């Protein structure tokens, strides 16, 4: 299955579904179980319009939260030592660009985030001989635990936008669903074959 994906540079590319990535039926089931609706997709696009110009400020809040937990800082530092291409924690431009990309793809492609499909492709057995397999983000437990703080941290930006309370709740709820869906998809790379 090929999907037409719109990139943040507004260019269109065809991105194949990598081996192991959940097929259409599995994705539909995950979306139904997670109560993800077309209204959630609309709310995510609204969230992007609010955060697009404030993504760096949002990231700074998130990094401040991460810095308060030495185990997260150590895990990210270890990941960067194993994967030098990720840059250092001090490489603000790279970090901000990656975060903006994640935020954009979370808001526009919640069910098939291109960054996650790329990770699946890199982890596929076909690529394991050609290049060393990249390291997964450290500590799957951290990915699960950070889901809610990422959503809670976005709230001040939504409130400052002047939106009414029900709309803010809808956007936060959609964002949480999108992040949890990503965590569910990411988990397939951590669990033993057949247990996902």
N, C-alpha and C positions, 0 to 999 in steps of 0.2 A: 504494500500500500504506500503510495506517495502522497505527500501533503504539500500544498502550496503554502508557503510561509512568508509573511511580510516581515521584513527586518526593520529595525529602527531607522535605518538609512532610507527607508521607503523603497528599497529594491526588492524584487520578488525572486525567490529561489525555490527550487524543488528540493526538498529534503526527504530522503528515503527513511522509512521506518527501520531502525536498527534491529538486529537480531536480539531476541529476548524482550524487547519492549512490548508491553501489553497490546494485544490486537484490539480491533474496533469493539468487539463484543465485551472484552474485559474492561475496556475504558468506559463503555456505556454502563456496565454494572457498577463500577466504582463511582461514576457520576451520580447514578440513582441512589446508591447506598449513602453517599455523602450529601444527598439532597441538593446537588448542584443544579440550578435552573437557568433558563435564558435570562431571567431577571438578574441573576448573579453575574452573568457575563456583562450585562449593561452596567451594573454597579462597579465592576472592576475597571471598565473603560472610564467611568466618571472618576474613580479613584486615581487613575493615571493622569487625567487632565488636571487634577488638583496637585498631584505630587511631581509631575513632570519637571517643573522649574524648581522644586524643593528637594529633589532626590538626594542631593549632597547633604543638606541639613538633616534629612531623615537618616541617612547613613551615619552621620556624626553622632546622632542620638543612639543608634544601634551599637556603634563602636564603643561609645561610652558605657553602654550596658555590658558589652562583652568585656571591656577592660576591668570591670568590677569583679570578674570571675577569672582568677588566675588559671584555672584548668582550661578554660576556653582559649585564652591567650596562648597557653602552652600547646594546645592541640592545633591551633592555626599555625603557630610557628613551626611545629613538627611537619605539618603538611607542606609548608613552603620549603622546608629543607629537603623533603623527599621529591617535591615537584618544583624545581627552580623556575620553571616557566611561569609560575603563578606570581612571581615577584615577591618583594619583601613586604612586611607589614607597614613599612614606612613609605612604600610606593603609593602615595595617595591617589595619583592620577589613575593608575591601573585599578586600584581598589574601587574608586568611585565609578570608573567606566564599567567594571564587572557588576557592581551593584545596580547601576542604572539599567544595564542589560537585563539582569535578573528581574528587576521590578517591572520593566516593560513587558518581558515575556510572561511574567506571572499574570499581568493584567490583560494581555491580548491572547495568550495561548495557554490558559490554565490547564487544559487537559493534555496537552502535548508540548511542554516547554522545550524549545530548541536546545537550551543548555543541557537539559537532562537527556534528551535524545543523543546529543553528542557524547555524553558520558557513557551511555549504553553502547554506542558505536565503538568508543575507545576500549571498553571492557569486553567486547565481543571476542570469542575465540579466534575468529578469522584475523583479527588485528594483533593478537597476542604474539604471533611469530614475527611480525613485521616490526613491531616497536614494543618497548617495555610498557606493561600495563600501568596506567596512571593509578595513583592512590585515591581511594575514596575519601570523601570528607571524613575527618576523624570522628570517632565516637558517635555512632548512629543515635545514641541516647540524647546527644546534644541537639541533633536535628529535630527530634521530637520535642524536647524541652523548650527549644527556642521558638516554636510555632506561635504560641500565645504572646510572648513578649514582642515579637515582630509586629503583631497586630495591635497590641496595646500601645506600642511606641508611635504608631501612625495616628492615633486619635487626636493629639493636639493640632496636627496639620489639618485634619478634617474639621475640627471645631473652628479653627481660625478661618476656614473657607466661608463661614457663614451659613453652611447648610443646616437644615433643620435636623433635630434629633433622630427622627425615624430614618432619614436618608443616611445619616452618619452610621447608624446601626446596620443598615442594609450593606453599606460599603465595607464596614468592618467584618460583618458576617461573611460576605463574599470573599474577602481577602483571606480570612481564616480557612474557609473551605478550599481555596486555591492552594494555600500553603500546605494544608493537611493532605491534599491530593498529591502534591509534589513529594511529601514525606512518604506517602504510601508507595509511590512509584520508585522513589529512591530505595525504599526498603527491599525491593526485589533484588538489588545488587548486594545486599548484606546477608540475606537469609539463604539457607541451604536449598539447593534445587529441589523442587517439589513441595516446599513448605509455604510458598507465597500464595 
